[in-house]
Amino acid sequence: MTTADTSNTETGTAKKTDVKWSTKYNDDDADVELVSSDGWHFKVHSYQLQTVS
Amino acid sequence: MLSIANSTIQRDPITFTDDKLEVGPVIRSFLDGVYSSSMEDCANRLKANTTKYVVDFARKWECQGVLNMIELVVRLNIRGLKDIKPVPFHLFDLFLLAIKLERYELAGDCLRDRDGQQWGINEGEEDDHDENDKRDNYLPANLQSDQRVDGWLHLQAGAGISVFDLSASHYEDFVEIPPNIVWALMRANRLAKINANGKDFEDNLGTSS
C-alpha cells in the first residue's frame, strides 16, 4: 500500500486520512478500481477479473 | 459477479461495504488468487489468516475460478500429495477451509486413518517449543517428513490435546463450524480417546454384551 503516514497494516502502510493505495495492485494501465470497506484502493485489469468469474 | 462490460470506458470505482469481509487484506488476498499464474503460484500466495475470508468473498461475487484454485490447493495439501509445495497451514486450517468450500469428503480426509496411522494419544517427547512451533507439528506430512510425529492426525505430542479438540480452537473458528461438523469432531475425539486407552470400541458405545 502507498504510504504517507506510519500506521502499518497487513496490507501495507496506511495514510490516516488520505486515499490508501495498494502498492502491489496499482497499475496505471488498469481499468478497474476496487475500494475496500476500510478505504484501500486497488487498480486491476478487467480481463483478469473476467478470467475468474 | 465481478464482471466488467467494456474495458474502454472510464469506470467509477467499485466500492465494497462489508466491513468484515470486504476489507483491504481480504481483497488483496483475493487479487493474489486472481493474478496467480498457476496452482503452485496460488499456493505460494495463500495466507492462513485470510484465505477463509477469500473463500467467502469469492463465493459472494461468484468468482468460481478463485474457488477452484483454492480448492485444488487445499485438496492436494490435505491428501499430502507431492505435486505441490505444501502451504504452511495448520491441519485445522485446512480442515476449516474444506468445510468452507463445502467439500466434506476433504474435511473427512483430515480425520481418516491413512498410511497405517491410528487414532490415539501420541505419547511423544515433551515439546519445549512455543505455541507457534507446536502448530507446525500438524503440517502435512510431506512438509516436514523429518520432524513428523507419530501420526499428525492425532493428539498433540506431549500436551495431550487433540488437533481436532474444539476446545483448543479459536472462538472465531469455532463459531463458524456447522453443528453437524461439531458433532462429528466431538465424536472423533471420543473415539480417539477410546482407542488410545485400548478399550474395545463397541464396549464404549455400550453395544457389546
Interface residues (C-beta under 8 A of the other chain):
Chain A: M1 T9 E10 T11 K20 S22 K24 Y25 D31 V32 E33 L34 V35 S36 S37 D38 G39 W40 H41 F42 V44 S46 Y47 Q48 L49 Q50 T51 V52 S53
Chain B: M1 L2 S3 I4 S7 Q10 R11 P13 I14 T15 F16 T17 D18 D19 E22 V23 G24 P25 V26 I27 R28 L31 G33 V34 Y35 T50 A58 W61 E62 C63 Q64 G65 V66
